[in-house]
Amino acid sequence: MLRESAGFIFQMGNFFDELCITDQNAVIRYYQACSANGASFSVDQAVGRKITDVFSALNPESNEILLALEERKAICTFHEYCLNYKGEAYPGYVSVFPIHRKKEFAGLAIALKYLTADYQKEFIQIRDNSYRRKRYNDEYTIDDIITCDPNMERLKDKLRKVSKKDSTVLIRGNTGTGKELVAQALHYLSSRSTGPFISQNCSAIPENLLESTLFGTEKGSFTGAITNQGLLETADGGTLFLDEINSMSMSLQSKILTAIENKSVRHLGGHEDIRTNVRIIAAINEDPFKAIEEHRLRSDLFYRLNVVSLHLPDLKDRPADIPFLAEYYIRYFNDLFDMNIRGLSPEANRVLCCHTWPGNVRELRNVIEGAFNIVETEWICREDLPEYLQTFTAEKRRNEELMEPKTYIQFQACLQQLEEEFLQRTVERSRTKAEAAKFLGISPQALNYKLHKQEKEE
């Protein structure tokens, strides 16, 4: 019955590599491999089992297929990595369609297309712009940049202006400041918002795999290689975000520079240049000029990427945002965990405001989420915060006590006494006041003023 209800989907067998139908409980009722590329399961391995058991790479909390099952809406042409029975990952595009029988929801029809060299020629893309998927924090817009800091507000204004052009952008900021958030916000503000946004942390995969990941491979280029698109091709018509660009080898940086300049890529082992239409946004987590000096960043690549420069300040440099963001994340986790935490106690708020936040916004978010796991009242108290935060605040308080007004006055008095004694000794050992002033590194007039001031105080 399900197959009859979804008969239209099988007409696309010439364009898709795998077709699958589940019932309303996510149990696979029909499975068909439309190509013999070795990446598919057998019918016996799939039919009768839950889709999360067959495709173990699916994230139960954020995967689009399960989201479509829950919301009973079509989600078209989203990027997915699927694991086959050998544990091998295959990148592809997936479309999910709800099936109804007698106006009742009956299940899903799922179509998968692997990304191969012939992808552009044979894949019919179906896109429904009326439904824009939002998977928790996987996609961000400019509204997700939460701030009350004037400098950050100016950054948001700059993003709106920069989004109107396709120039390359370099984002500078320490870990946890929100570089990918800003990159995605820029993408979704731009005319490329309907195209793909693809992010790659250049330090996350080994150097020998990063080149093939970015540029793609040609079958036979190395043992086991298949013809496959790289991220520069996959992001065609959209945006490619390269995080920690300074972690690339200098030779690979040169190839990235060439790809940007020529607007084309060549597969590893390939002989043809493939035209691309991609906006490049890169990020670096250190001073770029220091990275250039230490030969970790090519100067020519830096100047090519730095057409538009965006700097994200550390959280400690925007102190008003600390309680502001804390309140935002409390509302966020209230919704996520179905709780009703009213806010921070005064002492907990003081602890947060005293911390230097080396992990920046990401650290603050994790601290609030951790508190939600153990809080027992309607207020987040000091005891609900990590121990290292409480220790840091106690040490800072002891330092502040050492610098109380009385202590500070005593210190100033000692300093003044030392200065007076040093001036007197220098004058006594010098032939003239001019010679003493020269030794002290001050003008004769300044020396006379200090000596006159001492005489008045005595």
HELIX and SHEET records of a PDB file:
HELIX    1   1 LEU A    2  SER A    5  1                                   4    
HELIX    2   2 GLY A    7  ASN A   14  5                                   8    
HELIX    3   3 VAL A   43  ALA A   46  1                                   4    
HELIX    4   4 ILE A   51  VAL A   54  1                                   4    
HELIX    5   5 GLU A   64  GLU A   71  1                                   8    
HELIX    6   6 TYR A  119  GLU A  122  1                                   4    
HELIX    7   7 ILE A  142  ASP A  144  5                                   3    
HELIX    8   8 PRO A  150  VAL A  162  1                                  13    
HELIX    9   9 LYS A  179  LEU A  189  1                                  11    
HELIX   10  10 GLU A  207  PHE A  215  1                                   9    
HELIX   11  11 LEU A  231  THR A  234  1                                   4    
HELIX   12  12 ILE A  245  SER A  247  5                                   3    
HELIX   13  13 MET A  250  ASN A  262  1                                  13    
HELIX   14  14 PRO A  288  GLU A  293  1                                   6    
HELIX   15  15 SER A  299  LEU A  305  1                                   7    
HELIX   16  16 LEU A  315  ASP A  317  5                                   3    
HELIX   17  17 ASP A  321  PHE A  337  1                                  17    
HELIX   18  18 PRO A  346  CYS A  354  1                                   9    
HELIX   19  19 ASN A  360  ILE A  374  1                                  15    
HELIX   20  20 ARG A  382  ASP A  384  5                                   3    
HELIX   21  21 GLU A  387  LEU A  402  1                                  16    
HELIX   22  22 PRO A  405  ARG A  429  1                                  25    
HELIX   23  23 LYS A  433  LEU A  440  1                                   8    
HELIX   24  24 PRO A  444  GLU A  457  1                                  14    
SHEET    1   A 5 ILE A  28  ALA A  33  0                                        
SHEET    2   A 5 GLU A  18  ASP A  23 -1                                        
SHEET    3   A 5 GLU A 104  TYR A 114 -1                                        
SHEET    4   A 5 ALA A  89  ARG A 101 -1                                        
SHEET    5   A 5 ILE A  75  LEU A  83 -1                                        
SHEET    1   B 5 PHE A 197  ASN A 201  0                                        
SHEET    2   B 5 THR A 239  ASP A 243  1                                        
SHEET    3   B 5 ARG A 279  ILE A 284  1                                        
SHEET    4   B 5 VAL A 169  ARG A 172  1                                        
SHEET    5   B 5 VAL A 308  HIS A 311  1                                        
SHEET    1   C 2 SER A 264  VAL A 265  0                                        
SHEET    2   C 2 ILE A 274  ARG A 275 -1                                        
SHEET    1   D 2 GLY A 343  LEU A 344  0                                        
SHEET    2   D 2 TRP A 379  ILE A 380  1                                        
END                                                                             
